[in-house]
Amino acid sequence: MAELTVLDDGDVARLLTPAATVAVLRDALARHARGELAAPPRARVPLGPGGTLVASAGGAADVGYGLRCYETGFDVEQLTVVWSAATGLLAGVVTGRLLGEYRTGALGALAVAAVRSGHCGPLAVLGCGRQAWAQLWALSALVEPAEVRVFSRHGGSAFAGRVAESFGWRAQAASDAKTAVVGADVVLLATNSQAPVIEPDWLGPLAHVSTIGPKTPAGHELPPAAYRDRLVYTDSAAQVATYPGGCAYDGVPRELSTLGPVSGRGTAYLSAGLTGTEVLLAGHVLTEHERNP
């Protein structure tokens, strides 16, 4: 039996670029639209007070099938396993957090690009953690904002400096959330807040807002009133429909994979996590590793 390939965050960082990651996820969305992506909702196994074991399975016939598994109490080490669809043998394993973050970032970037092609006005990002960074990292392959306004209770200035240095964008820390959001063309919420971090009337009528963090009725970073009069879409309506306790948005969101042209209205994107996509991205990483070990 051949030695099993096991890659980690260092390999993912070496082998993935924003453009390549976005390309894999764009292809995954096209497969989803054609019904060629196996993408059932996640399975959750309660582990008592320690957290929940979450597993998502899926894939595509010509790439492979597999699963991603992680434990929410610590949210550090994750595991993505890929089996060859042709042979049924294990193609490899990817560990760590970066694969999932880049996958989520690329889906979020494609969600923004669907309504803001090429260039956009001011972009506000609330939060300066790993998810916020992954969104901008992937977005750098698709959209160039006029400026980036960062608000975070911790490290906003350092994050803005990193954005400017890494992507060549004009970026600055905002003194408060309202200053960051008012007048922004695109707003990215990437916090772990269980309470709204913005007010609905801070958003312009044609602005786009993405919520990457909590979005259940019991805890949500985006107030439900902000969905009013906006076209709401997600990468996985099936996933949203199975949220424990429901979703803060009480309607049925459109699918990103089949979203047509949008003009003349504000938009909101629910980042849900289209299953199967992490397997396709892991398959790409494993293939790149074979070419560049």
C-alpha positions in Angstrom: 0.0 0.0 0.0 1.4 3.4 -0.9 2.2 5.9 1.8 -0.8 8.1 2.6 -0.3 11.8 1.8 -1.0 14.0 4.8 -0.8 17.8 4.3 -1.1 20.6 6.8 -1.6 24.4 6.9 1.9 25.0 5.7 1.3 23.0 2.6 -2.0 24.7 2.0 -0.4 28.1 2.3 2.3 27.1 -0.1 0.1 25.5 -2.7 -3.0 27.7 -2.8 -3.2 31.2 -4.3 -6.3 33.4 -4.2 -6.8 33.0 -7.9 -6.5 29.2 -7.8 -8.8 28.9 -4.8 -11.5 31.1 -6.4 -11.2 29.1 -9.6 -11.8 25.8 -7.8 -14.8 27.3 -5.9 -16.2 28.8 -9.1 -16.1 25.4 -10.7 -17.8 23.9 -7.6 -20.6 26.4 -7.8 -21.1 25.6 -11.5 -21.3 21.9 -10.6 -23.8 22.7 -7.9 -26.0 24.6 -10.4 -25.9 21.5 -12.7 -26.7 19.1 -9.9 -23.2 17.5 -10.2 -21.9 18.3 -6.7 -22.8 16.1 -3.8 -23.5 18.6 -1.0 -25.8 17.4 1.8 -26.2 19.4 4.9 -23.7 18.9 7.7 -24.2 16.3 10.4 -23.8 17.4 14.0 -23.0 15.1 17.0 -23.4 16.8 20.4 -20.4 16.1 22.7 -21.9 17.5 25.9 -20.5 20.7 27.4 -17.3 20.4 25.3 -18.9 21.2 22.0 -20.1 19.5 18.9 -18.5 17.2 16.4 -19.4 18.5 12.9 -18.9 16.5 9.7 -19.7 17.4 6.1 -19.4 15.0 3.3 -19.6 15.4 -0.5 -17.6 15.8 -3.7 -17.9 15.1 -7.4 -17.5 12.0 -9.5 -14.4 13.2 -11.5 -12.6 14.6 -8.5 -13.4 12.4 -5.6 -15.5 12.2 -2.5 -14.7 12.8 1.1 -15.5 14.5 4.3 -14.4 17.3 6.5 -14.7 16.9 10.3 -14.0 19.3 13.2 -14.9 19.9 16.8 -16.5 23.2 17.7 -15.4 23.5 21.3 -11.8 24.2 20.3 -12.1 24.9 16.6 -8.4 24.4 16.0 -7.6 21.1 14.2 -9.7 20.0 11.3 -9.5 17.0 9.0 -10.5 16.7 5.3 -10.2 13.3 3.8 -10.4 12.6 0.0 -11.2 9.3 -1.6 -10.6 8.6 -5.3 -13.9 8.2 -7.1 -12.2 6.0 -9.7 -10.5 3.6 -7.4 -12.1 4.0 -4.0 -8.7 4.4 -2.4 -7.7 7.2 -0.1 -6.2 10.1 -2.2 -4.9 11.9 0.9 -5.7 13.9 4.0 -5.5 17.7 4.7 -5.3 18.8 8.3 -5.5 22.2 10.0 -7.8 25.2 9.7 -6.5 27.0 6.6 -8.2 24.9 3.9 -11.7 25.6 5.5 -10.9 29.3 5.9 -9.8 29.7 2.3 -12.8 27.7 1.1 -15.2 30.0 3.0 -13.2 33.1 1.9 -13.5 32.1 -1.8 -17.2 31.5 -1.6 -17.6 34.8 0.1 -15.5 36.5 -2.6 -17.5 35.0 -5.4 -20.7 36.1 -3.6 -19.4 39.7 -3.6 -18.2 39.5 -7.2 -21.6 38.3 -8.3 -23.0 41.7 -7.5 -19.8 43.9 -7.7 -17.7 43.0 -10.7 -14.1 44.2 -11.0 -14.3 47.3 -8.8 -16.4 48.5 -5.9 -16.7 51.5 -3.7 -15.6 51.6 -0.1 -15.5 48.2 1.6 -16.1 47.9 5.3 -15.0 44.8 7.3 -16.0 44.3 10.9 -13.7 41.8 12.6 -10.0 41.2 12.1 -9.7 37.5 12.7 -8.8 34.6 10.4 -12.2 34.6 8.7 -12.0 38.3 7.9 -8.6 37.9 6.5 -9.6 34.9 4.3 -12.5 36.9 2.8 -10.1 39.7 1.7 -7.4 37.3 0.6 -9.8 35.6 -1.8 -11.5 38.8 -2.8 -8.1 40.2 -4.0 -8.4 37.9 -7.0 -11.7 39.3 -8.1 -12.5 42.8 -6.9 -10.5 46.0 -6.1 -12.2 48.2 -3.5 -11.8 52.0 -3.6 -10.7 51.7 0.1 -11.0 49.3 3.0 -12.3 50.5 6.4 -11.6 48.1 9.3 -13.3 48.1 12.6 -12.5 45.7 15.4 -12.2 46.0 19.1 -8.8 44.3 18.8 -6.1 45.0 16.3 -7.9 47.0 13.7 -5.0 49.2 12.9 -2.6 46.3 12.5 -5.1 44.5 10.3 -5.6 47.5 8.1 -1.8 47.8 7.7 -1.6 44.2 6.7 -4.3 44.6 4.1 -2.5 47.6 2.6 0.8 45.9 2.5 -0.5 42.5 1.1 -2.9 43.8 -1.5 -1.9 47.3 -2.3 -5.3 48.6 -1.2 -5.9 51.8 0.6 -6.9 50.7 4.1 -7.5 52.3 7.4 -8.9 51.5 10.8 -12.2 53.2 11.7 -12.9 54.7 15.1 -16.2 52.8 15.4 -18.5 50.4 13.5 -20.8 53.2 12.2 -17.9 55.2 10.7 -16.8 52.1 8.9 -20.2 51.1 7.5 -21.9 54.3 6.6 -21.4 55.0 2.9 -19.7 51.7 2.3 -20.6 49.9 -1.0 -19.7 46.4 0.5 -19.9 45.4 4.1 -18.3 42.2 5.4 -19.3 41.0 8.9 -16.8 38.5 10.2 -17.3 38.5 13.9 -18.3 35.9 16.5 -20.8 38.3 18.1 -24.2 36.9 19.2 -25.6 40.5 19.1 -26.0 42.7 16.1 -22.8 44.7 15.4 -24.4 47.2 13.0 -27.7 49.1 12.7 -29.9 48.5 9.6 -30.1 52.2 8.7 -26.3 52.4 8.5 -26.5 50.4 5.2 -27.2 52.3 2.0 -30.3 51.1 0.0 -28.0 49.6 -2.7 -25.2 48.4 -0.4 -24.2 44.7 -0.2 -23.7 43.0 3.2 -22.2 39.6 3.8 -22.6 37.9 7.2 -19.9 35.3 7.8 -20.5 34.9 11.6 -23.5 33.9 13.7 -26.9 34.1 12.0 -29.5 32.2 14.0 -32.5 33.8 15.7 -30.8 33.4 19.1 -27.5 35.0 18.0 -26.7 37.0 14.9 -24.2 39.7 14.0 -26.6 41.2 11.3 -29.9 42.4 12.6 -32.9 40.7 10.8 -34.3 44.1 9.8 -31.3 44.5 7.5 -32.6 41.8 5.2 -35.7 43.9 4.5 -35.9 45.0 0.8 -32.7 43.2 0.0 -32.1 40.2 -2.3 -30.9 37.5 0.0 -28.8 34.7 -1.2 -26.5 32.0 0.1 -24.0 29.4 -1.0 -26.2 26.6 0.4 -29.9 27.0 1.0 -30.0 23.4 2.2 -27.5 24.2 4.9 -29.4 27.3 6.0 -32.6 25.2 6.3 -30.9 22.9 8.8 -29.5 25.5 11.2 -30.2 24.4 14.7 -32.9 26.8 15.9 -33.4 28.3 12.4 -31.9 31.3 10.6 -32.2 35.0 11.5 -33.4 35.5 8.0 -36.9 34.0 7.9 -37.3 33.7 4.2 -35.9 31.2 1.6 -32.6 32.6 0.3 -31.6 32.3 -3.4 -28.7 30.1 -4.4 -25.4 31.8 -5.2 -24.8 29.1 -7.8 -27.8 30.1 -9.9 -28.0 33.8 -9.1 -28.6 35.9 -12.2 -27.8 39.6 -12.8 -28.7 41.9 -9.9 -29.2 45.6 -10.3 -31.1 48.4 -8.6 -31.4 46.8 -5.1 -29.4 46.0 -2.1 -28.1 42.5 -1.5 -27.3 40.3 1.5 -25.2 37.1 1.5 -25.5 34.3 4.1 -22.2 32.4 4.3 -23.4 28.9 5.1 -20.6 26.5 3.9 -21.5 24.6 0.8 -20.5 21.0 1.6 -18.5 19.1 -0.9 -16.5 22.2 -1.8 -13.8 21.5 0.8 -13.3 18.1 -0.7 -12.8 19.6 -4.2 -10.4 22.2 -2.8 -8.5 19.5 -0.9 -8.3 17.4 -4.1 -6.8 20.4 -5.9 -4.2 20.8 -3.1 -3.3 17.1 -3.2 -2.9 17.3 -7.0 -0.7 20.4 -6.7 1.4 18.6 -4.1 2.0 15.8 -6.5 3.3 18.3 -9.0 5.3 20.3 -6.5 6.1 18.1 -3.5 
